[in-house]
Amino acid sequence: MKLSEPQERLVRKLKDGAELRHHVDTGLFRLRDAITTRSVHPATVESLLRVGVINKSLDGSCRLA
């Protein structure tokens, strides 16, 4: 599967140690690295979840598969 630029950026940041979390109450995916915390478009994360690149636990934390 060829990843889009936003998907590649997200995977790269996760490989570099950033943390991705799904906040169920707001529906937002938040990416936290050493410098900032920012929202990630849900479609970017959901497509990676669907194909198994990322796994999401029941507590909302997301990790590379």
HTML snippet that shows the backbone in 3Dmol.js (N, CA, C, O; Angstrom):
<script src="https://3Dmol.org/build/3Dmol-min.js"></script>
<div id="view" style="width:600px;height:400px;position:relative"></div>
<script>
const pdb = `
ATOM      1  N   MET A   1       0.840  -1.185   0.000  1.00  0.00           N
ATOM      2  CA  MET A   1       0.000   0.000   0.000  1.00  0.00           C
ATOM      3  C   MET A   1       0.883   1.245   0.000  1.00  0.00           C
ATOM      4  O   MET A   1       1.803   1.368   0.809  1.00  0.00           O
ATOM      5  N   LYS A   2       0.594   2.155  -0.908  1.00  0.00           N
ATOM      6  CA  LYS A   2       1.315   3.426  -0.962  1.00  0.00           C
ATOM      7  C   LYS A   2       0.650   4.404  -0.007  1.00  0.00           C
ATOM      8  O   LYS A   2      -0.561   4.616  -0.064  1.00  0.00           O
ATOM      9  N   LEU A   3       1.446   4.995   0.867  1.00  0.00           N
ATOM     10  CA  LEU A   3       0.927   5.941   1.842  1.00  0.00           C
ATOM     11  C   LEU A   3       0.916   7.350   1.267  1.00  0.00           C
ATOM     12  O   LEU A   3       1.785   7.720   0.477  1.00  0.00           O
ATOM     13  N   SER A   4      -0.077   8.127   1.672  1.00  0.00           N
ATOM     14  CA  SER A   4      -0.126   9.536   1.284  1.00  0.00           C
ATOM     15  C   SER A   4       0.920  10.298   2.101  1.00  0.00           C
ATOM     16  O   SER A   4       1.485   9.764   3.056  1.00  0.00           O
ATOM     17  N   GLU A   5       1.167  11.529   1.722  1.00  0.00           N
ATOM     18  CA  GLU A   5       2.144  12.352   2.441  1.00  0.00           C
ATOM     19  C   GLU A   5       1.765  12.527   3.919  1.00  0.00           C
ATOM     20  O   GLU A   5       2.633  12.358   4.775  1.00  0.00           O
ATOM     21  N   PRO A   6       0.501  12.859   4.258  1.00  0.00           N
ATOM     22  CA  PRO A   6       0.143  12.967   5.677  1.00  0.00           C
ATOM     23  C   PRO A   6       0.323  11.645   6.430  1.00  0.00           C
ATOM     24  O   PRO A   6       0.741  11.643   7.588  1.00  0.00           O
ATOM     25  N   GLN A   7       0.010  10.523   5.777  1.00  0.00           N
ATOM     26  CA  GLN A   7       0.187   9.221   6.418  1.00  0.00           C
ATOM     27  C   GLN A   7       1.669   8.939   6.651  1.00  0.00           C
ATOM     28  O   GLN A   7       2.050   8.461   7.720  1.00  0.00           O
ATOM     29  N   GLU A   8       2.504   9.231   5.658  1.00  0.00           N
ATOM     30  CA  GLU A   8       3.950   9.024   5.800  1.00  0.00           C
ATOM     31  C   GLU A   8       4.518   9.869   6.932  1.00  0.00           C
ATOM     32  O   GLU A   8       5.345   9.394   7.710  1.00  0.00           O
ATOM     33  N   ARG A   9       4.073  11.128   7.028  1.00  0.00           N
ATOM     34  CA  ARG A   9       4.534  12.013   8.102  1.00  0.00           C
ATOM     35  C   ARG A   9       4.159  11.458   9.466  1.00  0.00           C
ATOM     36  O   ARG A   9       4.970  11.460  10.391  1.00  0.00           O
ATOM     37  N   LEU A  10       2.913  10.977   9.586  1.00  0.00           N
ATOM     38  CA  LEU A  10       2.444  10.429  10.856  1.00  0.00           C
ATOM     39  C   LEU A  10       3.252   9.188  11.241  1.00  0.00           C
ATOM     40  O   LEU A  10       3.687   9.066  12.386  1.00  0.00           O
ATOM     41  N   VAL A  11       3.452   8.279  10.308  1.00  0.00           N
ATOM     42  CA  VAL A  11       4.232   7.066  10.580  1.00  0.00           C
ATOM     43  C   VAL A  11       5.660   7.439  10.975  1.00  0.00           C
ATOM     44  O   VAL A  11       6.217   6.857  11.906  1.00  0.00           O
ATOM     45  N   ARG A  12       6.251   8.398  10.280  1.00  0.00           N
ATOM     46  CA  ARG A  12       7.614   8.840  10.598  1.00  0.00           C
ATOM     47  C   ARG A  12       7.692   9.396  12.018  1.00  0.00           C
ATOM     48  O   ARG A  12       8.620   9.081  12.764  1.00  0.00           O
ATOM     49  N   LYS A  13       6.714  10.223  12.387  1.00  0.00           N
ATOM     50  CA  LYS A  13       6.709  10.799  13.734  1.00  0.00           C
ATOM     51  C   LYS A  13       6.541   9.714  14.797  1.00  0.00           C
ATOM     52  O   LYS A  13       7.183   9.771  15.846  1.00  0.00           O
ATOM     53  N   LEU A  14       5.683   8.728  14.532  1.00  0.00           N
ATOM     54  CA  LEU A  14       5.510   7.632  15.487  1.00  0.00           C
ATOM     55  C   LEU A  14       6.796   6.816  15.615  1.00  0.00           C
ATOM     56  O   LEU A  14       7.151   6.390  16.714  1.00  0.00           O
ATOM     57  N   LYS A  15       7.488   6.598  14.513  1.00  0.00           N
ATOM     58  CA  LYS A  15       8.768   5.878  14.559  1.00  0.00           C
ATOM     59  C   LYS A  15       9.807   6.660  15.348  1.00  0.00           C
ATOM     60  O   LYS A  15      10.687   6.075  15.980  1.00  0.00           O
ATOM     61  N   ASP A  16       9.703   7.988  15.311  1.00  0.00           N
ATOM     62  CA  ASP A  16      10.645   8.845  16.030  1.00  0.00           C
ATOM     63  C   ASP A  16      10.277   9.027  17.498  1.00  0.00           C
ATOM     64  O   ASP A  16      10.957   9.757  18.219  1.00  0.00           O
ATOM     65  N   GLY A  17       9.198   8.368  17.950  1.00  0.00           N
ATOM     66  CA  GLY A  17       8.859   8.396  19.370  1.00  0.00           C
ATOM     67  C   GLY A  17       7.661   9.231  19.768  1.00  0.00           C
ATOM     68  O   GLY A  17       7.360   9.330  20.957  1.00  0.00           O
ATOM     69  N   ALA A  18       6.969   9.833  18.822  1.00  0.00           N
ATOM     70  CA  ALA A  18       5.774  10.604  19.162  1.00  0.00           C
ATOM     71  C   ALA A  18       4.668   9.662  19.649  1.00  0.00           C
ATOM     72  O   ALA A  18       4.663   8.474  19.324  1.00  0.00           O
ATOM     73  N   GLU A  19       3.742  10.206  20.425  1.00  0.00           N
ATOM     74  CA  GLU A  19       2.617   9.433  20.953  1.00  0.00           C
ATOM     75  C   GLU A  19       1.325   9.910  20.302  1.00  0.00           C
ATOM     76  O   GLU A  19       1.073  11.110  20.202  1.00  0.00           O
ATOM     77  N   LEU A  20       0.514   8.956  19.862  1.00  0.00           N
ATOM     78  CA  LEU A  20      -0.774   9.263  19.245  1.00  0.00           C
ATOM     79  C   LEU A  20      -1.867   8.713  20.139  1.00  0.00           C
ATOM     80  O   LEU A  20      -1.815   7.553  20.548  1.00  0.00           O
ATOM     81  N   ARG A  21      -2.866   9.547  20.447  1.00  0.00           N
ATOM     82  CA  ARG A  21      -3.953   9.129  21.317  1.00  0.00           C
ATOM     83  C   ARG A  21      -5.281   9.604  20.742  1.00  0.00           C
ATOM     84  O   ARG A  21      -5.395  10.724  20.244  1.00  0.00           O
ATOM     85  N   HIS A  22      -6.287   8.727  20.821  1.00  0.00           N
ATOM     86  CA  HIS A  22      -7.642   9.066  20.398  1.00  0.00           C
ATOM     87  C   HIS A  22      -8.424   9.471  21.635  1.00  0.00           C
ATOM     88  O   HIS A  22      -8.563   8.685  22.573  1.00  0.00           O
ATOM     89  N   HIS A  23      -8.932  10.692  21.639  1.00  0.00           N
ATOM     90  CA  HIS A  23      -9.757  11.188  22.741  1.00  0.00           C
ATOM     91  C   HIS A  23     -11.212  10.944  22.359  1.00  0.00           C
ATOM     92  O   HIS A  23     -11.789  11.674  21.554  1.00  0.00           O
ATOM     93  N   VAL A  24     -11.789   9.910  22.947  1.00  0.00           N
ATOM     94  CA  VAL A  24     -13.135   9.478  22.573  1.00  0.00           C
ATOM     95  C   VAL A  24     -14.168  10.565  22.849  1.00  0.00           C
ATOM     96  O   VAL A  24     -15.114  10.724  22.078  1.00  0.00           O
ATOM     97  N   ASP A  25     -14.002  11.308  23.929  1.00  0.00           N
ATOM     98  CA  ASP A  25     -14.987  12.337  24.274  1.00  0.00           C
ATOM     99  C   ASP A  25     -15.080  13.438  23.221  1.00  0.00           C
ATOM    100  O   ASP A  25     -16.160  13.984  22.994  1.00  0.00           O
ATOM    101  N   THR A  26     -13.959  13.770  22.573  1.00  0.00           N
ATOM    102  CA  THR A  26     -13.974  14.810  21.542  1.00  0.00           C
ATOM    103  C   THR A  26     -13.894  14.235  20.134  1.00  0.00           C
ATOM    104  O   THR A  26     -14.217  14.918  19.163  1.00  0.00           O
ATOM    105  N   GLY A  27     -13.462  12.976  20.020  1.00  0.00           N
ATOM    106  CA  GLY A  27     -13.292  12.353  18.713  1.00  0.00           C
ATOM    107  C   GLY A  27     -11.988  12.726  18.025  1.00  0.00           C
ATOM    108  O   GLY A  27     -11.753  12.337  16.881  1.00  0.00           O
ATOM    109  N   LEU A  28     -11.134  13.485  18.723  1.00  0.00           N
ATOM    110  CA  LEU A  28      -9.885  13.952  18.123  1.00  0.00           C
ATOM    111  C   LEU A  28      -8.750  12.957  18.330  1.00  0.00           C
ATOM    112  O   LEU A  28      -8.667  12.289  19.361  1.00  0.00           O
ATOM    113  N   PHE A  29      -7.884  12.875  17.333  1.00  0.00           N
ATOM    114  CA  PHE A  29      -6.626  12.158  17.465  1.00  0.00           C
ATOM    115  C   PHE A  29      -5.567  13.215  17.720  1.00  0.00           C
ATOM    116  O   PHE A  29      -5.412  14.144  16.926  1.00  0.00           O
ATOM    117  N   ARG A  30      -4.832  13.082  18.830  1.00  0.00           N
ATOM    118  CA  ARG A  30      -3.813  14.063  19.197  1.00  0.00           C
ATOM    119  C   ARG A  30      -2.439  13.410  19.152  1.00  0.00           C
ATOM    120  O   ARG A  30      -2.225  12.340  19.722  1.00  0.00           O
ATOM    121  N   LEU A  31      -1.517  14.069  18.470  1.00  0.00           N
ATOM    122  CA  LEU A  31      -0.149  13.589  18.328  1.00  0.00           C
ATOM    123  C   LEU A  31       0.752  14.459  19.193  1.00  0.00           C
ATOM    124  O   LEU A  31       0.780  15.680  19.046  1.00  0.00           O
ATOM    125  N   ARG A  32       1.489  13.816  20.098  1.00  0.00           N
ATOM    126  CA  ARG A  32       2.382  14.554  20.993  1.00  0.00           C
ATOM    127  C   ARG A  32       3.815  14.099  20.759  1.00  0.00           C
ATOM    128  O   ARG A  32       4.137  12.915  20.866  1.00  0.00           O
ATOM    129  N   ASP A  33       4.670  15.072  20.437  1.00  0.00           N
ATOM    130  CA  ASP A  33       6.096  14.774  20.316  1.00  0.00           C
ATOM    131  C   ASP A  33       6.843  15.622  21.338  1.00  0.00           C
ATOM    132  O   ASP A  33       6.222  16.219  22.218  1.00  0.00           O
ATOM    133  N   ALA A  34       8.145  15.681  21.234  1.00  0.00           N
ATOM    134  CA  ALA A  34       8.953  16.395  22.224  1.00  0.00           C
ATOM    135  C   ALA A  34       8.668  17.892  22.258  1.00  0.00           C
ATOM    136  O   ALA A  34       8.910  18.546  23.272  1.00  0.00           O
ATOM    137  N   ILE A  35       8.158  18.436  21.160  1.00  0.00           N
ATOM    138  CA  ILE A  35       7.984  19.884  21.061  1.00  0.00           C
ATOM    139  C   ILE A  35       6.527  20.316  21.199  1.00  0.00           C
ATOM    140  O   ILE A  35       6.235  21.251  21.945  1.00  0.00           O
ATOM    141  N   THR A  36       5.614  19.660  20.501  1.00  0.00           N
ATOM    142  CA  THR A  36       4.231  20.125  20.435  1.00  0.00           C
ATOM    143  C   THR A  36       3.226  18.986  20.553  1.00  0.00           C
ATOM    144  O   THR A  36       3.563  17.806  20.465  1.00  0.00           O
ATOM    145  N   THR A  37       1.981  19.394  20.755  1.00  0.00           N
ATOM    146  CA  THR A  37       0.838  18.489  20.667  1.00  0.00           C
ATOM    147  C   THR A  37      -0.097  19.089  19.636  1.00  0.00           C
ATOM    148  O   THR A  37      -0.424  20.274  19.697  1.00  0.00           O
ATOM    149  N   ARG A  38      -0.530  18.263  18.682  1.00  0.00           N
ATOM    150  CA  ARG A  38      -1.412  18.785  17.639  1.00  0.00           C
ATOM    151  C   ARG A  38      -2.435  17.733  17.264  1.00  0.00           C
ATOM    152  O   ARG A  38      -2.257  16.546  17.539  1.00  0.00           O
ATOM    153  N   SER A  39      -3.509  18.182  16.632  1.00  0.00           N
ATOM    154  CA  SER A  39      -4.542  17.271  16.150  1.00  0.00           C
ATOM    155  C   SER A  39      -4.130  16.693  14.806  1.00  0.00           C
ATOM    156  O   SER A  39      -3.466  17.350  14.005  1.00  0.00           O
ATOM    157  N   VAL A  40      -4.537  15.446  14.574  1.00  0.00           N
ATOM    158  CA  VAL A  40      -4.306  14.778  13.300  1.00  0.00           C
ATOM    159  C   VAL A  40      -5.670  14.499  12.701  1.00  0.00           C
ATOM    160  O   VAL A  40      -6.583  14.078  13.411  1.00  0.00           O
ATOM    161  N   HIS A  41      -5.821  14.725  11.412  1.00  0.00           N
ATOM    162  CA  HIS A  41      -7.106  14.512  10.750  1.00  0.00           C
ATOM    163  C   HIS A  41      -7.539  13.062  10.951  1.00  0.00           C
ATOM    164  O   HIS A  41      -6.761  12.145  10.691  1.00  0.00           O
ATOM    165  N   PRO A  42      -8.780  12.846  11.414  1.00  0.00           N
ATOM    166  CA  PRO A  42      -9.258  11.482  11.675  1.00  0.00           C
ATOM    167  C   PRO A  42      -9.149  10.545  10.477  1.00  0.00           C
ATOM    168  O   PRO A  42      -8.863   9.361  10.654  1.00  0.00           O
ATOM    169  N   ALA A  43      -9.370  11.043   9.266  1.00  0.00           N
ATOM    170  CA  ALA A  43      -9.304  10.179   8.082  1.00  0.00           C
ATOM    171  C   ALA A  43      -7.896   9.618   7.883  1.00  0.00           C
ATOM    172  O   ALA A  43      -7.732   8.487   7.425  1.00  0.00           O
ATOM    173  N   THR A  44      -6.887  10.409   8.226  1.00  0.00           N
ATOM    174  CA  THR A  44      -5.504   9.940   8.107  1.00  0.00           C
ATOM    175  C   THR A  44      -5.267   8.754   9.023  1.00  0.00           C
ATOM    176  O   THR A  44      -4.703   7.742   8.606  1.00  0.00           O
ATOM    177  N   VAL A  45      -5.700   8.879  10.278  1.00  0.00           N
ATOM    178  CA  VAL A  45      -5.488   7.808  11.254  1.00  0.00           C
ATOM    179  C   VAL A  45      -6.380   6.615  10.950  1.00  0.00           C
ATOM    180  O   VAL A  45      -5.921   5.474  10.989  1.00  0.00           O
ATOM    181  N   GLU A  46      -7.645   6.863  10.649  1.00  0.00           N
ATOM    182  CA  GLU A  46      -8.589   5.763  10.421  1.00  0.00           C
ATOM    183  C   GLU A  46      -8.186   4.899   9.232  1.00  0.00           C
ATOM    184  O   GLU A  46      -8.379   3.684   9.259  1.00  0.00           O
ATOM    185  N   SER A  47      -7.634   5.507   8.194  1.00  0.00           N
ATOM    186  CA  SER A  47      -7.194   4.704   7.049  1.00  0.00           C
ATOM    187  C   SER A  47      -6.016   3.813   7.435  1.00  0.00           C
ATOM    188  O   SER A  47      -5.923   2.677   6.970  1.00  0.00           O
ATOM    189  N   LEU A  48      -5.117   4.314   8.280  1.00  0.00           N
ATOM    190  CA  LEU A  48      -3.992   3.499   8.741  1.00  0.00           C
ATOM    191  C   LEU A  48      -4.454   2.404   9.699  1.00  0.00           C
ATOM    192  O   LEU A  48      -3.886   1.312   9.708  1.00  0.00           O
ATOM    193  N   LEU A  49      -5.470   2.685  10.498  1.00  0.00           N
ATOM    194  CA  LEU A  49      -6.055   1.662  11.370  1.00  0.00           C
ATOM    195  C   LEU A  49      -6.696   0.559  10.535  1.00  0.00           C
ATOM    196  O   LEU A  49      -6.535  -0.626  10.827  1.00  0.00           O
ATOM    197  N   ARG A  50      -7.411   0.953   9.510  1.00  0.00           N
ATOM    198  CA  ARG A  50      -8.148   0.010   8.664  1.00  0.00           C
ATOM    199  C   ARG A  50      -7.231  -1.003   7.979  1.00  0.00           C
ATOM    200  O   ARG A  50      -7.592  -2.172   7.844  1.00  0.00           O
ATOM    201  N   VAL A  51      -6.060  -0.567   7.551  1.00  0.00           N
ATOM    202  CA  VAL A  51      -5.143  -1.471   6.843  1.00  0.00           C
ATOM    203  C   VAL A  51      -4.116  -2.114   7.778  1.00  0.00           C
ATOM    204  O   VAL A  51      -3.267  -2.883   7.327  1.00  0.00           O
ATOM    205  N   GLY A  52      -4.187  -1.807   9.070  1.00  0.00           N
ATOM    206  CA  GLY A  52      -3.337  -2.479  10.041  1.00  0.00           C
ATOM    207  C   GLY A  52      -1.956  -1.893  10.246  1.00  0.00           C
ATOM    208  O   GLY A  52      -1.088  -2.556  10.814  1.00  0.00           O
ATOM    209  N   VAL A  53      -1.728  -0.666   9.798  1.00  0.00           N
ATOM    210  CA  VAL A  53      -0.435  -0.017  10.024  1.00  0.00           C
ATOM    211  C   VAL A  53      -0.344   0.461  11.471  1.00  0.00           C
ATOM    212  O   VAL A  53       0.728   0.441  12.075  1.00  0.00           O
ATOM    213  N   ILE A  54      -1.481   0.891  12.018  1.00  0.00           N
ATOM    214  CA  ILE A  54      -1.578   1.366  13.398  1.00  0.00           C
ATOM    215  C   ILE A  54      -2.606   0.506  14.120  1.00  0.00           C
ATOM    216  O   ILE A  54      -3.605   0.087  13.536  1.00  0.00           O
ATOM    217  N   ASN A  55      -2.344   0.249  15.399  1.00  0.00           N
ATOM    218  CA  ASN A  55      -3.307  -0.427  16.268  1.00  0.00           C
ATOM    219  C   ASN A  55      -3.762   0.556  17.332  1.00  0.00           C
ATOM    220  O   ASN A  55      -2.974   1.375  17.805  1.00  0.00           O
ATOM    221  N   LYS A  56      -5.039   0.474  17.711  1.00  0.00           N
ATOM    222  CA  LYS A  56      -5.578   1.341  18.760  1.00  0.00           C
ATOM    223  C   LYS A  56      -6.060   0.471  19.906  1.00  0.00           C
ATOM    224  O   LYS A  56      -6.809  -0.482  19.691  1.00  0.00           O
ATOM    225  N   SER A  57      -5.635   0.792  21.130  1.00  0.00           N
ATOM    226  CA  SER A  57      -6.063   0.039  22.300  1.00  0.00           C
ATOM    227  C   SER A  57      -7.373   0.620  22.831  1.00  0.00           C
ATOM    228  O   SER A  57      -7.826   1.675  22.387  1.00  0.00           O
ATOM    229  N   LEU A  58      -7.961  -0.077  23.773  1.00  0.00           N
ATOM    230  CA  LEU A  58      -9.238   0.363  24.336  1.00  0.00           C
ATOM    231  C   LEU A  58      -9.122   1.693  25.073  1.00  0.00           C
ATOM    232  O   LEU A  58     -10.110   2.419  25.185  1.00  0.00           O
ATOM    233  N   ASP A  59      -7.937   2.025  25.577  1.00  0.00           N
ATOM    234  CA  ASP A  59      -7.770   3.299  26.280  1.00  0.00           C
ATOM    235  C   ASP A  59      -7.509   4.468  25.332  1.00  0.00           C
ATOM    236  O   ASP A  59      -7.360   5.606  25.775  1.00  0.00           O
ATOM    237  N   GLY A  60      -7.453   4.189  24.020  1.00  0.00           N
ATOM    238  CA  GLY A  60      -7.291   5.248  23.028  1.00  0.00           C
ATOM    239  C   GLY A  60      -5.874   5.452  22.533  1.00  0.00           C
ATOM    240  O   GLY A  60      -5.657   6.211  21.588  1.00  0.00           O
ATOM    241  N   SER A  61      -4.897   4.787  23.153  1.00  0.00           N
ATOM    242  CA  SER A  61      -3.524   4.960  22.674  1.00  0.00           C
ATOM    243  C   SER A  61      -3.327   4.189  21.376  1.00  0.00           C
ATOM    244  O   SER A  61      -3.825   3.075  21.213  1.00  0.00           O
ATOM    245  N   CYS A  62      -2.594   4.801  20.461  1.00  0.00           N
ATOM    246  CA  CYS A  62      -2.362   4.215  19.135  1.00  0.00           C
ATOM    247  C   CYS A  62      -0.870   3.984  18.956  1.00  0.00           C
ATOM    248  O   CYS A  62      -0.045   4.826  19.309  1.00  0.00           O
ATOM    249  N   ARG A  63      -0.542   2.819  18.397  1.00  0.00           N
ATOM    250  CA  ARG A  63       0.850   2.449  18.173  1.00  0.00           C
ATOM    251  C   ARG A  63       1.016   1.828  16.796  1.00  0.00           C
ATOM    252  O   ARG A  63       0.062   1.309  16.215  1.00  0.00           O
ATOM    253  N   LEU A  64       2.231   1.886  16.285  1.00  0.00           N
ATOM    254  CA  LEU A  64       2.520   1.201  15.023  1.00  0.00           C
ATOM    255  C   LEU A  64       2.373  -0.297  15.229  1.00  0.00           C
ATOM    256  O   LEU A  64       2.751  -0.830  16.272  1.00  0.00           O
ATOM    257  N   ALA A  65       1.825  -0.967  14.237  1.00  0.00           N
ATOM    258  CA  ALA A  65       1.617  -2.422  14.331  1.00  0.00           C
ATOM    259  C   ALA A  65       2.928  -3.159  14.187  1.00  0.00           C
ATOM    260  O   ALA A  65       2.953  -4.389  14.238  1.00  0.00           O
TER     261      ALA A  65
END
`;
const viewer = $3Dmol.createViewer("view");
viewer.addModel(pdb, "pdb");
viewer.setStyle({}, {cartoon: {color: "spectrum"}});
viewer.zoomTo();
viewer.render();
</script>
